[in-house]
Amino acid sequence: MEFDPSSRTFVPRGLQDPDLLPGETLIRVTCCTLCGSDLHTFSGRRTAPPHCVLGHEIIGRIEGWGGEQIPRDFHNQELCIGQRVTWAMAVSCGSCFFCRNQLNQKCESLFKYGHVAGGSGHPTGGLSPYCVLVPGTPVFSVPDSLPDEVASPANCATATVSAAMRLVGETHSLQGSTALVIGAGMLGLTAAAQLRDAGASHVVMADPQASRLQLAREFGATHCVASAQCEEIQSILSPLSGERGADVAMDFAGPPTAVENYIAAVRTGGCVLLAGSVFPSEPIAVAPEQIVRRMLTIRGLHNYLASDLDAGLRFLERTQHRFPFKQLVSQTFPLEQTQQAFEFASEHRPVRVAIKP
């Protein structure tokens, strides 16, 4: 299905057996879940190139590859026909300045699945019966014990949260911590679960939707607040933290005025991780003196490293029976009903919708 930005409609695309180049791998798509960025493209908030096949939260099985060399996964293990796999959403060159400095997601020649048209003209998004992986893609085997609905979001939401955990863990211990999570969408719910899995004692979830907060408790949130106001958040954090504030705050929503409140909610020496501000917005007021005197750590995150996807998959396999990730996919549509799936997701705003060829 190609997306036509001018009409905001999906157009069926005639497919032929792809003539694979060396290093390319053919995947038969079994499931693709719709990320928030897909919906932003559908609504016009993000741009899409002509003939783009959307969808990057993909899982599938290997159908074949180009050339004689057998492809290998992220752990250097040979892959085989029929193997169930997922792969990193972004592919980097591995040699530019950013790649050499552990910022592969900011590679100078980055390729992103479901965001651009493939160089060889084959579908490189999940809203298609098959997807062709470009050379250099980090590929990961997926155990059959993980349902499609659980595994599909791994190469976006789960891996991004794993990256957030990695960045925060570089400077702050999560064991026994009091954490504040903003936004009970797929990212925020996953963050609550990963924080609890990492040993956080208290996870406070802030989101204006009461239904999302009820769901957050199933994913490890110990306390919930249906507000972005600093006073209400602090009223919950204070007794949990000895009046100090949160050790860690993770924002996956991004409203500018609320971000100011979240920075104010962390303790002296605390850490604020911002991952929700992915669109242009008004500047926020931050007093440099407060950052200095309170010795705050403020980190920004956009996308992830391939190792974060590896960590995310291991987390899902380890905790799939502890947290109800499968329930986050509220409805599944066949590929020919892609238009209806996007309209449903845009109107009802479920955590995730799935599309299966």
N, C-alpha and C positions, 0 to 999 in steps of 0.2 A: 504494500500500500504506500504510494507516494503522497506526501502532503503538499497541497496547493495552498500557499500562504494567502494568495489573493482572495480565494473563495472560502478558505478555512475548511476545506473538505479533503477527504482521502480518496485517491484515485487508484483503482486496481492497476497493477503493473504486470504486463506480460513477462513471464519468466522463461528462460531457456537454460538448459544445462550449462553451468558456467565453465568456461575454459580457464582453469586455475593456473596462475603463475607460480613459479617456485617460491615457497615460503607462505603461500596462501593456504588456508584451511577452510573447508566447507562444513558448515554446521546446519543441521536440521533443527530449526527452532521448535521447542516444545512449549515454551511459556514466555510471555513478556508482560511485566507489570508496568503500570503507568506512573512515572515519577511526577512530582510537582513541576519540574522543568518542562516535561512534555506538555502539561496543561498550559504552562505559560507560553509555549510556542503556539499552541492551538488558539489561545486567546489573543495573540499578537504582541505579548509583552517581550517575547524573544523572537529573534529573526531565524529563519531557516533558509538554506540555499535551495535553488530549484532541484527537483527530482530527489529530494532527501527522503529517506525512509527513517521515520522516527523510532524511538524505543531503544533504551540502553540497559534496562534491567532485564537481562536475557539469560535464559538457560536453554541448553540443547544437547544434541548428540552429534558426534563427529561422523560425517558422511564420506570424507575423502580429503586429499590434499594435493597441491601441485608439486611437481618434481619428485625425485626418487628418495630424498632424505625424509625419514620419519620424523614428524614434529615431536617436540618434547614440551613438557609442562614446566611450570615455574620452579619445580624441584628437580628438573633435569631428568624426569622419568619419561620414557617413550609413551606416546599416546597411541590409541588404537581405534579402529572403526567401531562405531556404536558406543564409544565411551561418553558418559554424561559429564558435561563440562560447563563452566562459566569462565569469564575472562575479565581482565581489567577494562574499565570503561574508557580509559585514556592510554594511548600508546606513545611512548617517548623515544627519542633517538638514543639516549644513554650516554651521549658524549658531549653535549653542549654545556655551557657554563652552569645552567640550572640543574641539569642532570648530574653533573659532577659534584653538585652541592646539595644533594638529597632533596631537590625540588623538581622531581621528574614531572609532576603534574603541571609545571610551568615551562615545560620544554619549548624551545624556540621553534620546533617543527611538530607540535603536538597534533595527534589525530584522535578524535573522539567518536566513539560509536553512537549512532542515533542522532548525531548533531551535524554531520557533514555527509556529502555524497562520496562514496568510495572512489578511489583513484582509477580503478579498473572498470568502473561502471556497475559492479555487482552490489546488491543490497548489503549495507553494513549497519542496518538497524533491525530491531526485533519485530517490527510489524510486517513480517514477511515469512513465507514458509521456510526460507533459509537465510543464513547470514554468512558472509565470507569474511574471515579474519585476515587482517593485513599482516605481513611479516613483522616479527618482533613482538607480537601480542603476548602478554603474560597469561597463560592458560592454567586453569585449576580444575582438577578432578573433583566432582561432586558426588558424595555417597548417595546411594539410592534411598537411604533412610531419611533423607531430607526431602519433604514434599516440594513440588515445583513452586508452590505459593510461598514457601519459606525461603527457598534458595534464590529465586529470581531477584529480589531486592538486594541481595548480598553485594553485588558489584556496584552499588550506588550508596544506598542508605547505610547498610551495615558496615561497609568498608570505610565510609566517611566518619562514622562514629568511632570505629576502631582507630582511625587517624587522630581524632580528637582525644581519645584516651591515651594514645601514645604521646602526644604533645604535652598534655597536662601531666602525665606520669614522668616526664623528663625533669620536672621541677617540684612536683607536689605528690605526696603519698595519698593514695585513695583509700587505703585500708583504714577503716574507722572514721572516715571523713564525713562531713556534712556537705552535701552537694545540692545546688540549685540548678534545675533544668527548665529552660523556657521554651515552650512550644511542644504540645503533646501530639505532634504528627508522627510520621514514620521515624524520623531522626530522633525526636525527643523521646519517644517510647523505647526505641532501641538503646538510647543513651541511659535511660533509667535502668534497663535490664543489664547493660554492661557495667554500670556503676555498682549495682548490687552484686553482680558476679565478681567484681574486683574488690569487694569487701567494704563498700561505703556503708556506714551505719544508718545515715538518714539521707533520703533523696526527696527533695521538695520539688514538686512539679507545678509550674505556673502556666495556666492557659485559660482563656475566657470561656471556653466551651465546657459546660458541666459534663456532657457525655464523654468527652475526651478524657476528662479527669477521672471519671469512673473507670475507664479503660486503663489509665495510667497505673492504677493500683495493682492491676493484674500483671504489670510489667515491672514491678518492684518499687514504685513510688510509695514512700511511707507517709507523706503528707502532701496535700494538694491545696492550691489557692487559685480561685477563679478571678484573678486580678493581676494587673501589671504594675499596680501602685506600690511604691517602695514601702510605705507604712504597713500595708497588709502583709507583704512578703516578710518584712522584718519581724512582725508580730509572731510569725511562725518560726522563723529562723532563730530568734533571740533565745528562747528557752532551750532549743536544741543545741546551741553552740556556746552556752555560757555567756550570752549577751555579746558575743564577738562578731557574729555574721558567718556566712558560708565560707567554707574552705575553698570551694570551687564553684564557679557559675558557668554553665554552658548555654549559650543562646543559639537556638535553631529556628527562631522566628524572624527577628530582625527589625521590628518597629523602632525607629530612632529614639523616640522619647522613652520607650521602655528600656532600651539599652542603657541609658543613663542611670535608671533606677537599679538595674542589675549590677552595674559597676559599684554603686553605692552599697549594695547588699553584701558584698564580700568583706571578709575580715582583713585586718592589717596583715600583710604578707600573703594574701589570698591570690587566686588565679582566676582570670576571666577569659574564657575562650569564646570567640565570636565566629559563628559559621552560618548564621541565618541572613546576614546582610549581603545578599548576592545581587541586588539591584540598586541603581542609583537612588539616593535619598538625601534628605536634608542633613546637614552636619549636626553632630551632637556637641553639647557643652561638657568638656572635660577639663577640670582644673589641674594643670601639671603639678602644682604643689601637692594635691591630694595623692597623685600617683607616687610622688617622691616620698612624702611623709608616711603614707600607708604601705609603701614598698610593694606595690601591686605588680603582678605579672599579667600582661594583656597580650593574648595571642590570637592571630587570625588564621582561619583554615579554609581552604578551597580545594575540594577534591582530595585525593589520597595517593599513597604509594602502593605498589603492587603487594608489598609485604602486609599492608593493612587489610587488603582483601583476604589474604591468607589467614590473618588473625580473625577476621570476621567470620569466615567459613568454619573455623575451628570453634568459635564461640557458639554459632548456631547449632552445630552438631552436638556440642556439649550440653546445651541448655534448651533444646527444642521442646522437651517435655516439661520444663520448668516455666517457660513463658509462652503464651498462646500466639505465636507469630502467624500461624496459618489463618487465624481468625481475622487478621488485619486485611485480608483480601475479601471484600464483601460480596463481589460478584465477578463472574467470569463470562467473557463474550467470545464468540468465534471470530476469526480474523475478518470475515466478510461483514461483520457488524462493528468494525473499528470506529466508524463515525458515531454510532450510538453509544459506544463505550466512552468516548471522549465527552459526549454531551452529558451522559449520566454522571461521569466523574466531575465535570465542571459544575453541574447543578447541585449535586448532593454532597460533594467534597468528602467522600469516604477516604480512609487512610490509604487504601490501594484498590485498584481494579486490575484484573488480569485479562489478557487476550491470548487465546491459544489457537494456532493454525488448525 
